[in-house]
Amino acid sequence: MPRRSILLLAGVCIALAVALAVGTIVVVTGRGDAGSASRQIGSTGQPDVGGPFQLVNQDGQPVDQTLLNGKWSLVFFGFTYCPDYCPTTLQMLEATKQALGDRADEVQIVFISVDPERDTPQAMKDYLSSDGFPEGVIGLTGTPAQVRAAADAYRAVYQKVGEGEAYTMNHSLTIYLMGPDGQFRSALGHDLGPANSARVIEQAMARG
């Protein structure tokens, strides 16, 4: 193959690789100044997404990564003071489970707080028991160090913005589909919608 053709082919391959990488990056903003503290998360299509964690659930019980065993899990990071993404994501995931029909019972929703300063187990319990939210969501929180370790395991990013009681949290929007073996299967976009999300989950279930 002529040298010019080889260089052109290499250029195309590099461009495609960059496009795929950018396609798996989510820019995240919470309440507050979106431009001042946007964060990014790298590709979630890596086999080492997820891993050991030590947290507590909304009943104050210590839990670890074995919580994911035996169920398909939809894991996402947020906080109870989140004004938009977290409530709408919970509602979208409930609609996704409904779209799964008979297989909905095989799926659990796991909501991990990135705001341990305010999100105590009781705060998580009160929040998740609010009207309009799906039943059975597992809320997890912990010490700042525990939350940071869990987020790092999932390559989730977050940042406190502001001071005093009015502070908010910017955080990544990725939803992680974990298999019954606790291993990462796929990343779901927060705006994918219930029907498309259910399709991704069904395809993952078919592969095992």
DAGI-V148567 format. One record per backbone hydrogen bond with DSSP energy under -0.5 kcal/mol. CO is the residue of the C=O (numbers start at 1). NH is the residue of the N-H. If there is no record, write none. Layout:
((CO | NH) (CO | NH))
//
This chain:
((2 | 6) (3 | 7) (4 | 8) (5 | 9) (6 | 10) (7 | 11) (8 | 12) (9 | 13) (10 | 14) (11 | 15) (12 | 16) (13 | 17) (14 | 18) (15 | 19) (16 | 20) (17 | 21) (18 | 22) (19 | 23) (20 | 24) (21 | 24) (22 | 25) (25 | 27) (26 | 41) (28 | 39) (32 | 34) (33 | 37) (34 | 37) (39 | 28) (41 | 26) (46 | 49) (49 | 184) (53 | 65) (55 | 63) (56 | 141) (57 | 60) (61 | 57) (63 | 55) (64 | 67) (65 | 68) (66 | 69) (68 | 71) (72 | 108) (73 | 75) (73 | 178) (74 | 110) (75 | 176) (76 | 112) (78 | 114) (79 | 82) (84 | 88) (85 | 89) (86 | 90) (87 | 91) (88 | 92) (89 | 93) (90 | 94) (91 | 95) (92 | 96) (93 | 97) (94 | 98) (95 | 99) (96 | 100) (97 | 100) (98 | 101) (100 | 103) (101 | 104) (103 | 106) (104 | 107) (106 | 72) (108 | 74) (109 | 111) (109 | 138) (110 | 76) (110 | 112) (111 | 113) (111 | 140) (112 | 78) (115 | 118) (115 | 119) (118 | 120) (120 | 124) (121 | 125) (122 | 126) (123 | 127) (124 | 128) (125 | 129) (127 | 130) (130 | 133) (134 | 137) (137 | 139) (138 | 111) (139 | 58) (140 | 113) (141 | 56) (143 | 147) (144 | 148) (145 | 149) (146 | 150) (147 | 151) (148 | 152) (149 | 153) (150 | 154) (151 | 156) (152 | 155) (153 | 50) (157 | 172) (159 | 170) (161 | 168) (163 | 166) (164 | 167) (168 | 161) (170 | 159) (174 | 77) (175 | 177) (175 | 188) (176 | 75) (176 | 178) (177 | 185) (177 | 186) (178 | 73) (179 | 182) (180 | 70) (183 | 179) (186 | 177) (188 | 175) (189 | 192) (193 | 197) (194 | 198) (195 | 199) (196 | 200) (197 | 201) (198 | 202) (199 | 203) (200 | 204) (201 | 205) (202 | 206) (203 | 207) (204 | 208))
//
